[in-house]
Amino acid sequence: MLMNPDCSDACLIPDPLLPPVENSFSDDLRQAVALGRLRALDLHLARQLGELIGEATGPRLLAAALASRQVGEGDLCLDLPGLAGRAPFPELPRLLAPPLPQWRTDLLAWPAVQCATDTLPESAHSPLILDAANRLYLGRYWHFERAVAQAIGERAAGLAAGVDRGRLAAGLARLFPAQPDDTIDWQRVAAAMAVLRPLCVISGGPGTGKTRTVTACLALLIDQARARGKTLRIGLAAPTGKAATRLTQSIRQAKAALLGDGALDPATAAAIPEAAATLHRLLGTRAGRAAPRHGSDNPLHLDLLVVDEASMLDLPLAARLLAALPRACRLILLGDREQLASVQAGAVLADLCGRDREPERSATLAAALAEVGALPTAAGAATGPLPAPEPAGSLGLGDAIALLRRGYRFLPGSGIHAVSVAIQRGDGAGVVAACAAGHADARRLDLDGAGLAGFIAGFVVPRHRLVMEGADPGAALVALGRYRVLCAVHDGPAGLQTLNRIAEQTLAAAGLIRLAGGLYAGRPLLVTANDYDLRLYNGDVGILLPDPAAGGELHAWFETAEGLRRLSPYRLPAVETLFAMTVHKSQGSEFDEVVLVLPPHDSRVLTRELIYTAVTRARRQVTLVADAQRLAVAVHRQVQRSSGLYDALWPGSASDTRTE
């Protein structure tokens, strides 16, 4: 077996001539692969290390295979204390991990493992790294984690230089009128922090005004630069194509609203960019190469970067992004720390925001916020525990975290609001009760089998009829964006494949579509891979419709950040049918009506974050198709990904060791 040096992770090329590793764990590990507890990739990696580096005892192979598996499940590392002395796989009780002291000693005696130290150079390419907290990493991920922690620490270290606080105070007063009840305007606080700090993370749920706030931030920063006779080079980006398109649309709408209110002058509005790109496109990701075009040796030509949907940032992408930013470049991250993390490894935004902790504001920042009118003079002490006054510039990461606390989309008495608040509290019984309270916009149904199929048919058919009756492809895409069926899993009676098949069959029976292989008029499309030549990106949504201008020939139509685009269906990149989609793929999207279908059996993927993300995709109505007990269990379950990033960013804080 050979290692491919161009892969960004541990990419292995099986070598049929590679002899098996003889050890007492070998059969059990192969059985774990057969049971689906390990991937073949995980076992291949462990065996390759044994062959190439040698001295591969059973516990060493087990640790290497499990470290690889954890990355595949979204963790950054293997937590040895959580497994030491236990059976990693319930079906294989005889396969036991050694006690922790013995396991650590054995691993550190293996040349494949290097002990993590603060002075370990980036050039150290050990396959595995073990830190002082007994977290075992694939080497690349330890380096990614340390790079992110260092870059964030440097950017969070002080106040931004050259800020005209008088000008900032005037801009804040213009963009954020005083609250009638004298309450704190958290949007104003966030905007002030984004100007006062080189790094600002703005976290808030749907409808809390993140895009309006960041548009105001851009106006304030443009005003500051103009006063110095400079022009800001501003970048807008998001992890997926769909999220980038939504950011473009949202910035455009926020600019129009601020212009209409008279809070924004035309010259400043014209200087605020609208076109957002995917992070991969911004960085210049290249097929077949691990390193993008832009990095520390070729930084981005930007003075300010705004990244939306930051909850979708995985660790490698975050590390590459931070490496590509010039030291003087400001960074504003937008997201919702309550949402699902990336499907890839890491939970960067949650770790960066301190997970569930309340950010503490230093006396230095509180005084600056009061000076520019973002906080009442006495409010600094009321918004977070304050240490003794620090020297100027002595700020912590908590001073870079702005939480938007007031929602404007859902009225306090609405069902969606009641359900989402109960989810955030982890109150499963409260979620079930809110769904049963008779709200017009939130309900729960117990359905399976024929009942589920009938409900999906009744939901999809009238709504997709409006899609097919659209006056043009643009109108059809607007109608398609008003509703969505969401699911948690791909397979099974409530999985993605089944729900899409039910929708297709019922629409065909209703005469709205004619199934003809994969190409038929009315088929909604979800792009699942970036195609830079076609300028279509993961998450873009389209539909197949006949084009009257081409004699009724079938074409694919997409609403992108660049506007409506038409493509031959034979040129399409990887796509899926989109009557239903997974909750993960729905991030960055909003729909008038949402149906969430949970599987009839419990699953580790059913978590508080998943339910919250699904419910908050809905603007007007949400229906939860779920057993009450299973829904309550899912809301209670909060999984924290294994990582050392939280400890590195928040030293002195107790690690969160929540489990399923």
Protein Blocks (a to p, Z undefined) as FASTA:
>chain_A
ZZdfkbmbdcddddfklccdddfklmmmmmmmmnopacfklmmmmmmmmmmngpiafklm
mmmmmmmmmmmnopabdcfklmgopafblklmmlccddfklmmmmmmmpmkbccddfklc
fklccfbdcdfkopacdfklmmmmmmmmmmmmmmmmpccehiafklmmmmmmmmmccdfk
lpacfklmmmmmmmmpmbdcddddehilmmmmmmmmmmmmmmmmmmnopacddddddfbf
klmmmmmmmmmmmmmmmmmnopacfklmmmpcfbdcdfklmnopaehiabdfbdfklccd
dfbdcdehkllpcfklmmmmmmmpcfklccdddddfkbccdfbecjfklmmnopjaccdd
dfklmmmmmmnopacfklmmmnoccdddddehiacfklmpccdfbdfkbcfkbmklmmmm
mmmnopaklmmmmmmnopakbccdddehjlmmmmmmmmmmmmmmmmmmpfbfklmmmmmm
mgccddfbfgdjkbmklmmmmmmmmmmmnopaccehjbdghiacddfbdcfknopaehia
cdddddfknoopacdddddfkbpcdddfklcccdddfkbccfklmgoiacfbdcddddfb
dcfklcfklmmmmmmmpmkbccddddfklmmmmmmpccddddfklmmmmghiacdfbdZZ
